[in-house]
């Protein structure tokens, strides 16, 4: 069972943090701007230097090459960024275009030029979610929530979800935390 | 060759003073910098003339290598000074200096030993001017390339980190910026080679012709120097950009912009 676990986890002014997200569990994270939610997610994805250790499925982050860890513990940043001209270049070569229908996009979207995509179409799927529906309209928000929920249950993926929207947290979260003064406090 | 008198040089200096006066009249505001750099040229070149005279009279390898060491150190400082975001700590100086040392010295020694074949091979009349020309161009290439690399990475940080977050290795992530930086460093010498003889008559060749060397002999030396400069610049830029790219990431494939000194104006 893949479980995401943090022990004595510390980065910048955040931590030390103890947290375990069980397989298929969705944990939501809230906190004022500057409280370090982004820093925490970046450190869990090993994009920032940090102390302490993180495990996925019993395997320690420091014991595997960083790219391998990041493919397993994927961070979806609030702002998505394109680096090539065509949308399709950003996807793996074996990506099934039909999967785009789940997001109400046509498979043709892979051949679009990046500039054609509105920010609403730039979100993608993962494990460490930084306000994944931040810029979306209510309908697409619902579609993304469905997609993530489906992914989570199908893969028993642990999910750490940063959101400001309390009604969204009530919809999707199994447990909720607030990040305050570098420490996590569980909310009901 | 006709020797120049002080009077001849003073005549040329009047032209520069005239230009300064024009700058003052038109309020361009460059007159002070123009005069100061003209004075620097005079003093620095007279000094190096004296140094070279002493060096040529005492062609000991120790003196030649001391001179070469000073030249590469000054070039390293110059590379560092031209960076908008240079590497913090010793890397800022060491990166460019080491790359220049590796490429310029190797190429110069190769030219002296294998191609020119003078005895002794380190004869300062050949070694110092050759090293100077190769070093000067390599310095430009490395400075341009490194500046481009660090600017590019700082500018595209979010996209680079998005690719890292998707599990790409640092080599894959930096490849585009790296290629572009090497291109930028090498373009000037490629352009110089393409334009040589048609648009521009290179300084060394012109100097030799003025000194009475038959044009075809001067041209052969110029071709040799051009190739050496191209090799020195190319290998030096590739080395500097390669070390620099590596330094921008740590062993956990994290982009470490904290290893660069942020420019003051933003």
Interface residues (C-beta under 8 A of the other chain):
Chain A: X45 X46 X47 X48 X49 X65 X66 X67 X68 X70 X71 X74 X75 X76 X77 X79 X80 X81 X82 X83
Chain B: X156 X158 X159 X160 X161 X162 X163 X164 X165 X166 X167 X168 X169 X176 X250 X252 X253 X254 X255
